[in-house]
Amino acid sequence: MESDSLRRASPRFSTIAGSGLLWLGPLLLAGGVVHYRMWEQLPSMRALEGLGIAAVALACAWLARCLFGVSLAGALAAFWGLGLVLFAGPLPTLATLILAGAALALGSAIGSREAAGLQLALGLVVIAGAVGWLLPLPLHWGLLYLGLALAAIFFRRRTIMRSLRRLGGAWLRATREAPASAAFAVLVLGLASTGAWLPTLQFDDLAYHLRLPWQLQLEGRYLLDPSTQVWALAPWASDVVHAMAQLIGRAEARGPVNAMWLAIAAGGLWRLGRALNAPARVRWLAIALFCSFPLTATLMGSMHTELPTTALLAWLLALVVERRTLDWPGWLAVVLLAAGLAALKLTAAVLAALLLLIALVRFPWPPARRIAALALLFALVAGSSYTYALVIAGNPFLPLFNGWFHSPYFKPENMLDARWATGFGPTLLWDMTFRTHDFNESHAGSAGFAVLALAGAVALALVRPGARLAMGLSLALLFVPLLALQYLRYAFPGMVLVTVVAAIAAMRWQPRLGAAVVVLVCAANLAFQASAQWMMREGAVRLSVARLGADRPVFETYVPERVLMRQLRKAGAPSGTVVFLDDANPYFAEAGSRGRTTVWYDPDLRRAARLADEVPDGSAWVALLRDEGASDVIVRRNSTRAVRLRALEQAGARRFSAVGPAEWWRMPEAEEAGR
């Protein structure tokens, strides 16, 4: 009798305890919101603008549903697709679709029975891995890549169509099973995609990431020279993918490429939900949660690697969690995804190694010959940047860990950004939520609120057998990057996976309460979406929408140097180097190999600039500009040292153009050469 009563009490106790755990997160979050007065940090105007965009999208989708009988989710997807074409441009969007078709052609040859999203991811990884080895060769021309892509699509057209038909069927089933959740997820995904409507504006892109695509477009090859760009040999797979689309379309294609990565990430999270036996409604809401993160929209507007990292990690985690064994195509997929992560960034390589190790422990190994083949495949896909860096600079991770390798191209020290070395401790995730500016170049709330709101669900997932492995691995993927550096962006992929697995566990345990928490967190995240990047907080999306996607007004407002660079290219290729004299705005990446800057990105010129600054009459700078073969100079007077401005006048340079505070000066030697 006593044992029977205990058995009857046990499920009741579990239900009460589980509900208590689910309430723990919202209570923690509410306490933090009140304590930090988060409503005072809310970018209310930007939130209202996002609400307005959502209202327009819903109105148009509802009209399409009434007129054509399509699902609300399908109509919303069409609306956001048209928005991408309008604001990011038809040619970049078409170029990205062609690149995606070529990637599907390759990926379907690797995993013919796999989902189209995984095939697309595998194809992009293979393309980036192969092109990485060819970067220094003078063969990177748009027509060549266009021809190769179209040929791949043509010869694999039947297989591609089969994959797309399967994708269409899966879409119809998923939207019919949970139409309201599907519409909500696509609405939130579209709001995240508005970051892709912006032209490229972010600092790291203009000082680093754009260099590879523009060098290939302007010169047909990539200069492996860390003396003029210290990150020149860093892992480059993400930039290569951007470059392929840019070469095919002859224009920057960052927005459409990021939209492609966003779709791949959503597909990976859908697959992860299936691995956890979540119904369609739960999977749709999990995707909405990911898309609602403020950093998701910010990453859509940048060339940082965390968006593709999230996409590949989601697929890799899903494959590791869902399967009891791996066949040969499965091992190929796991190894290629891990290699793709390693080719994106060293941090991503560490995360990939963790999941690859779990796969080796969890699954029976293939025969020895196939293991050797997989190892070779991994090296070929992931190894180009590391190999070139080792051979050229003597440090495969340049500029990182140079205290160990002592490459002459960087200071003999292990580089660490002390701004983000705040210390790993028990309150780290709490602090990231409410004091986000201490962990990222952003405002309070830009980490989103999911980690705290689902804190109890994390514990719930750890005690549920079906979610335990996924949650344990996701926590490792979150905390491993934070051990070294407490930087929000590096933790973002793991944060997404932890909260998605937690949300799935919550909604499976208490469907109504779990779904209510997830929807409310999505709303809070969207309200703070603009907090994750200062230009979005100041209204960059509103400006882009008001000008119907025209780049120039946005550039004039935020980065007028980009307008000057367009003028410079229209005037003809520069006859010498293009020097950016302003330390605060070193946006030299789109000048390709001719671009030079006086900040630490360009070690050689930085050293020379420091010496020239010590000669007050400007004569040393005049000599330095001539030694560098400068034909053009970009400068902002209000943030440039007086000695450098004095040198421009002494050298006989003439101001050619000005946009806002930015000025373009042409050296007399360049004017003589142009006559």
Phi, psi and omega in degrees: 000317181296319180293324177296318180293325177295319180295321179291326182284332185299310178299323179296316179296319180298320180295316180295316180296318179297317178296322177298319178296319180296326179284340182302313182299306179302324178293318176301314182297316180299319178298318179293319180299317180291315183298317183266001178051055188296337178297337177284341180268352186293126173282080193298320181295319179294322178296320178294322177296318176298320177297321178295317177299318179297320180295318178297317180299315180295320180296314179295319181293321179295320177297316178297322178296318180291322184280320189245354177074016179279164177290155179297321178297318179295319179294321177295319178299319178295320179300312181293326177296317177294324176298320178296317179297317183293312189269328178269340176109139181293320181293312175300323179293316178297317179300320179293322177296321177295316177299317179297321177298317177296320178295321176297322178300316179287314183295325179290336175286335179275313180230081188295334181261000183280167178295152182299325179297319178290320177301317179298315180298315180296319179296318178297321178298316180295316179300311181297320180295319181289314182295329180304322179288336186265358187307317183284354182273142184278067182222017185262086181238143186302316181297324178297312181291325176298314179297316179296318181295314180295323177296316179298318179296318182295312184288339179247023189297322181293317179295319178298317180296323177297317179297318181291325176295319177297320178297316179298319177296318178296321178298313181297317179297316183293321181286331178285325181293324184216072187297320182291315179295322178297315180297318179298315181297317181292326176298313181292320177301318179295321177296323175295324184289349178297338173298333178284347178286340183280148168289173183285119187231342193282149190305306184298328179292317184283338180259351186214292195296326181289346185299315182294308178302317182289327177295318178294320181291320184278326191237349178078002178206168180243127182276118181274071188233096179285355178285337179249350173207106189295338178266012186300332184250010178288159180311132193232014186302316181297316179294328178295318178298315176300321182293321180300314178294322180294320179294318181295319183265355181058031178199154178303138184231030184302316182300304178299323178297317178292326175298323176297315178296323178298317178295320178297318178297317178298319177297320178295320178290326174299316179295322177297319176298320176297321178298333179264013177060034179276139175290170185302318181302318181292319181294320178298317180292328176295320176296319178300321180299313178301314184291338182281343180305132177305322181293336179298313179295321179295317179294331175296335179264011183226174175253016177297159189272353188291334177290306174298329176298315178299318181298310182290322178296320180299315178293318181294317178297319179299316180295320181291324185279321192279338191255147174269333177213162179239126171278183183299312176300326178295318177295321177301315181296315181298314182292320179293320177297318178296319179294320177299320177296317179297328180282347180277315188189151181296321177299317178295327177297321178296317179295320177297319180299323179297311180290325178295321177297317178297320178298319180294327179281325189277327188246152172297142183280149172288172178301161186302319181297321180287328174298317178297320179295320178294320178297318178295318179299317178301314182296320181292321183282320187265344199267354190299308184294319181295321181292312179300320180296321179293316183289316186278316189252347182079009179218109183294347183244017184311134005268009181284154174057029182285350171293338177265320188268335177055048173292141179290351184273359180207163179301144181283066180212158177275108187298132178214125177278101186297342179300327186253010176265066184271348179107136179270122182209177186292339181261014187300312183291326174299311181296321178299326182290317189252338177239053190298331182297343176280352186231004182191157177281071185201189184252169180303138179092354184285350173280351186080178186240009186289323184299316179285316183298332182251020181301316178294325178293330175299313178297321179298317180296326181291336180261355178265123184304323184290338183245356188299312182296314181298319180290318178300316179292321180296320177297320177297319179293334177282314190274334181301312178295329183285341178296321182276319185212130183269069185243124188301315185299322179293331180275352188302311181302315178295323178298319178299312183294319179300312184289326178293313178297319178297318179297319178297316178298319180296315183287335176281330181280311179229087189306314184287311180296316179299315180295321179297318178298315182297315181296318179294322177295319177302317180297317179295317178300315181295325178298328181258015185303319184287351182286345188279352180204133190296326181289324176292324179293331180272000172103029181297321180295316178301317180296318180296318179294317181298327181261015176054041175084004178294130184285322191303313179300325179290316178299315181300327182282320190248318182221077183298342176302330180292326175295317179296323179294325175296316178298320181297316180294322179295330179284355182113158181300137179298142181280345179218208181277156177250110187259128175261108187276347185272115181295332185278341184225068185274063189271062190263001189296319186285357173279358179067215183291344179277348182284136177225151179217159184264008179260182191294343176301330183245086189300319183297308183291329179297316179298315180294324181295322179297320178292318181294327179297338183280351178259103192292338183279355177087355183296324180294324178290323176301314179295321181295316179299322178289320178297325180281354182067036183292128173254333183219149181226133175249133189207152167242120185298323187286352180224025179241141182298143184300325182295328180286320176295321178298321181295323178301314181292320179294327181284352181083018179291151181240135178288120185268324183199160176214138175228110185060227180279350184270139182231145176247120178249143178244131180288151183298327179297323179291322179294321178294321180293331182276352181279000000 
